[in-house]
Amino acid sequence: MISQTLLRSLVWTDYRLAVLILVFIPLVLLGWSLFSKLEAIQRLMLIYWRVASLLAITVLMMVAALPISFLTGFLARLLIPISLWFWVDLNEEVEDLPRFRPLRLGFTAWRWAVTVYSGFGLILSARSLPCSFLPREAIVQDAVCNFWLSPPYGLREWLLSGYKPGLISFFGVFGLVVYGLCLVQFLLTRLPRQGRCAL
């Protein structure tokens, strides 16, 4: 059983790693792939950003301590590595690139890092899943649930201090609705028609 002090430390470390592995590095890789005009990596990075937007939506909803945010955070950890490995045609194109090309090496290393990190993140965030089924008032009072809320609160103070939590959560919920509609459209129309082919 993990102590609460260790759990708090792990959650904060997880958020810091997320900023590095899931935000900064993919931004560099996207810019690099656009500059290098490597279409397969460009497409994979754009797919990644579409899927990873669920994490930003989750953070916005966590500012208002919405219970569903714990579930969306868990789902984002699951969907992100799937989105990077799912596409057979893009994976083959990446494999066909010269093995020691710096962008290919960087992208491959990052993709594996995301996969491993997401696996550990799923295990850690599984501890927060019971918070998805608590009323909002109970989440605010629960010590374990608050461990996951503390970093989004800190982000709000740093970046969004001029905005009320209600407005921030509105944009989070709106984003979730749009994300959900896009996901349903993909699952019902594009996936049956194209399968694992992205092009």
ZIDA-V59924 format. One record per backbone hydrogen bond with DSSP energy under -0.5 kcal/mol. CO is the residue of the C=O (numbers start at 1). NH is the residue of the N-H. Records with the same first field share a line. If there is no record, write none. Layout:
BEGIN
CO->NH ; NH
END
This chain:
BEGIN
3->7
4->8
5->9
6->10
7->11
8->12
9->13
10->14
11->15
12->16
13->17
14->18
15->19
16->20
17->21
18->22
19->23 ; 24
20->25
23->27
24->28
25->29
26->30
27->31
28->32
29->33
30->34
31->35
32->36
33->37 ; 38
37->39
38->42
39->43
40->44
41->45
42->46
43->47
44->48
45->49
46->50
47->51
48->52
49->53
51->54
52->55 ; 56
53->57
54->58
55->59
56->60
57->61
58->62
59->63
60->64
61->64 ; 66
62->65
66->69
67->70 ; 71
68->72
69->73
70->74
71->75
72->76
73->77
74->78
75->79
76->80
77->81
78->82
79->83
80->84
81->85
82->85 ; 86
86->88
87->91
88->92
89->93
90->94
91->95
92->96
93->97
94->97
98->101
101->105
102->106
103->107
104->108
105->109
106->110
107->111
108->112
109->113
110->114
111->115
112->116
113->117
114->118
115->119
116->120
117->121
118->122
119->123
120->124
121->125
122->126
124->127
125->128 ; 129
126->129
128->131
129->132
130->133
131->134
135->138 ; 139
136->140
137->141
138->142
142->146
143->147
144->147 ; 148
145->148 ; 149
146->150
147->151
148->152
149->153
150->154
151->155
152->156
153->157
154->158
155->159 ; 160
156->160
160->163
164->167 ; 168
165->169
166->170
167->171
168->172
169->173
170->174
171->175
172->176
173->177
174->178
175->179
176->180
177->181
178->182
179->183
180->184
181->185
182->186
183->187
184->188
185->189 ; 190
186->191
189->193
190->194 ; 195
191->195
194->197
196->88 ; 89 ; 198
END
